[in-house]
Amino acid sequence: MTQHSEEPSTLPADRADISTEKRNPRTHSLHALSVSECVDTINTEDRRAFEAVKRAAHRVTAFIEAIEPGFIAGGRLIYVGAGTSGRLGVLDASEAPPTFQLPEGRIIGIIAGGDASLRKSSESREDDPRGSWPDLAPLNLTPNDALLAIAAGGTTPYALGAMEFCKTQCPAGAPVTGLLCCTTITPPPHCDHLVTLKTGPEVLTGSTRMKAGTATKLVLNTISTTLMIRSGRVYQNLMVDLRATNDKLRDRAARIVSTLTGLSRPDAFSLLQAADGSVKAAILMHRTGCDFPTAAASLDAAGGNLARALGEH
């Protein structure tokens, strides 16, 4: 029987040279390992994710410093990705409001295929370079905003196209753009900041949900948490801007108030009630002896920064 091959123009690009797609020479016998050996091998390889993040610290710092002024001025941070990269962006964005009482929409996660892709794979959507444009257009992006495209292999059209949108389709001015990837690439067009996490070949060839995913999550944690710290939503190492929406968070709020005021647990709950549930207002009321309206006004004047409201800087 005659074999008919596809026309070269219809074949997908050969990604064999991308480091995250290469075979890992340390795991060629993966199929023959015992459970214990699998666990040890994966754990050993995972350490490389942390090393990769450490090597990229200066680039992560540069990206955060570039977007900090706009974010503090009220701008937004938008993550865009497909597959695992997109899911990690949505995860980080969704955790900011309850952890830091950040208003909805300040950190946004956009994933190829929409929210349904969080549970059910729709990786085919990642091949459309303008796939994110219908989600980005209604945001009316400005120079105070920032967009971080996330793509482990650095080639995902959906993620790269989001940066193109920022630089070509924003009448109010282009946001800062960044690309977070896990392999060495030439900086793509429309990218202001390239953050490369050199995690190397995966334990399971091409499975970037592993080391690449771990390193990506670490960097997203670092970016969002640093922005929260710098915008005054943290005092000492405590999340004083948390939203007490369940018993666990109410307990944490009371413990934070107790820690910073020396009050007993019952008294901390009473103070929180008088402060309308606001940890920062409760602390300010205790430290200065003021009432809730005065504390709220002082925090307002300080841009919500507890240290500033307390006169510490």
N, C-alpha and C positions, 0 to 999 in steps of 0.2 A: 504494500500500500504506500502510495506517495505521501510523504509528510509535507504539509504546507505550514510554513512559518509566518509569523506576523510581519507586517511591514515595519522596518526599523523606526519609522516616524510614529508608530502607535505604541511602541514599547515604553514602559516607565523608565525614568532615569536610573542609571546604575549607581547605587549608593554604597558600593562595596568599599570605597575609600574612606567612608565616614567611620570614625573610631568606635562609635556606639553600635555599629553594625558588624564590626569585625569579630572573629572568633577569639575567645580568651584562651591563651596558651596554657593557663593554669587550671583550666576546667575541661580539658578534652575528654576526661574519663568520668564526667558527671553522671552518666547513666549507670555506672557500676558502683557508685558510692553507697555506703550504708547511711542510715538516717543520721547517725552521729557525725559522719564525715560530711554529709550535705550541710548540716547546721554549721559545722566548723568552717567549711569552705565559704559559705555565704557570709558568715560573720567576718571572716578575714577580708573578703573583697569589700564588704560594706565600709571598712575603715578608710578605703580609698576615697569614698564620698566625702568624708570629713576633711581629708587632706586636700581634696580638690577645692572645697569651699575656702579653706585657709589660704590657698595659693591665690584665689581670686578676690581676697578681701579688699584690696585696693580698688578694684573695679566696682565692687558692690558699694564701697564707700563713695566713690565718685558719682554713681547713679543716685544714691540717696541725697547727697549734698546738692545735686542738680535739681532734684524735684522738691526738696524740703521747703524752700521759700513759697513756691506756688501752693503746696499742700496746706501750709500754715495760713495762707491767705484765703483758703476756702476751696482750693482746687481738689480734683479727684485723682485717684490712681486706678487705672483700668488694666486688668490682666486679660490677655487674649491667648488662647491656645486650643489645641485639639487633643483628644485622647487623654492620656495620663496628665500631660502638661496642662490641659484645660481644666481637668478636674482639680488639680492642685491649686490652680488660681482661684477657682470658684470656692474651694474650701477655705483658703486664707481670707478671701473677701467676706465670706459668710460668718467667720468667727470674730471679725473686728467689732461689729455693733454690740454683741452681748458682753464681750470682754472689756471694751473701752468706752461703752456708751457712745459710740460713734454713730452719727446719724446715717440712716440707710442711704446708700448711693454715694458715699465718699470713697469707698473702695469697692470696685465692681469687678466681677468675674464673668467673662464671656467665653463660652465654649462652643466649638463647632458642632452643629446639630441641636443647639439649645439645651435646656435643662434635662430633656429626656436622655441626653447623652451621658448624664451623670451616672445612670444606672444601666443603660443599654448602649453598647458600642455603636458609633456611627462614624467610624474613621474615614469613610469615603468622602465625608464633607470637608476634610482637611485639604483636599486638592484644589479648592476654589479660592483663588487669591482675593476675591471680593466677597467671600462668604460672610465676613464680619461686618461689612459696610452697612447693611440694613440695621444692625444693632448699634453701630457707632453713630450713625447720622443723627438720631433723635437726641443724643447726648449734648449736641452743640458744643463741642470741645473748644477750649480756649488755651492760651499759653500757660495758664495756671495749672492745667491738667497734665497728667503724665500717663503714658501707655507703656506697659512692659509686655512684649511678645514673648511667649514661652514655647520653645521647640527644642527638644533634646538633641535632635540631629542637625538643627539649624537651617533646615531646608523647607519646612512646612509652609506651603503657599498661603494657607489661611492666616497663619501668624504673621508672615512677612507682609501680606497684603494689608494688615491692620496698620502697620507703620506707614505704608504708602498712603493710606487714607488720611492719617494725621498730617502728613506733609503736603498733600495735594487737594484735600477736600474740606479744609476748615477755614471758612471766611474770617473768623475772629482771630486767627493766628494759630500757628502749629504748636501742639503740646510737645513736651520732651518725650523722646522715644528711646526705648531700650530693647535689646534682645538678650534673653537668657537662654543659653544653650550649653550642651555638654560635649562639644567637640570643636576642634580648631577649624574656623572658617574665615574667609575673607569678609570683613564688615560689609553687610548688604546695604543697598540703597535705603535711604530714609531712616537709618539707625544712628541715633546720637551716641548711644552707649552700648557697647558690646560686652556682655559679661559671660565669660567662658569658664565652665566648670569641667576640667579635664578628668572625668571619671574613668575613662578607658573602656575597653570591651566589657560587656556584662557577663555575669556568671552563665546565664542562659542567653545565647547569642541573639542580640537585637531586642531583648526584653528590657526596655528603658524604664519600666515601672520599678526597677530594682535600684541599682546605684544612682543612675541618672535621676530617677524620681526622688530618691532620698536626698540627694544634694540639692535638687530644685526646691524641695520643701524646706530645707534648712535656710536657703537664701530668702525665700518668700517670708518665712518667720522673721528673719533678720530685718528685711526691708520694712514690713508693716509695723513690727514692734518698735524699731528705731524711730519711725515717723510718729508713733504714739508717744514715745518718751519725749521727743523733741517738741511736740506740740502740747506738752503739759498734762498729759493724761496719766502720768505715772508720778508717784512721789516716793522718794527713796527707791525701794524695789517692790512697791505695792501698787496694785491696780485700783487706784482711788477713784477712777471714773467708771467702775463696773456698773452694770445695770442689774439690780437684784430681782431677777424675774422668776426665780424658783428658790426652794429651800436651801440648796447648796450655796447659791450666791448670796442669799440673805445671811447665812451663817458666815460666809467669807467677809461680807461687808461689816458685820459686827466684830469679827476678829481683827479686821484692819483698824476699825475705830478704837478698839481696846488697846491694840498695839501702840497706836500713835497718841493716845490720850491717857492710858493707864486706868481707864474705867473698867468696872466689872462687866461681865457679859450682859446681865440684865440692864445695867445703866447704859451700855452701848446701844442696845436695842431701843431704849427709851429716847436716847439722843437722836438716833437715826429717824425715829418716828417724828420727832420735833423738827428734824431737818428735811422732812418730806422725802426720806429715803436717800438723800444725797450724802455720800461718804465725805466728800470734800467740804460741804457746808457744815456737816456735823463736827469735823475736826476744827474748822475755823471758828465755829461757835464756842467750842470748848476752850480753844487756845486764847481767844480774844474776849470772851464773855458777851458776845453780841447775840442778837436774835437772828432767826432764819432770814427775814427779808434783808437785813443788813449784810449777812454773810453772802446771800445770793447776789446782792448788788456788788459787793467787793470782788467776788469771783468773776462777775461779768466784766468789771473794770479791768481785771487782771487777765482777761482773755481765757478764763477758765483754769489758769495756772495756779495751783494751790501754793507752791513755793513763793510765787510772786505776791499772791494775796496775803501771805504771812510775812511779807517784807524780807524774804531771804535772799532775793536777787531782783 
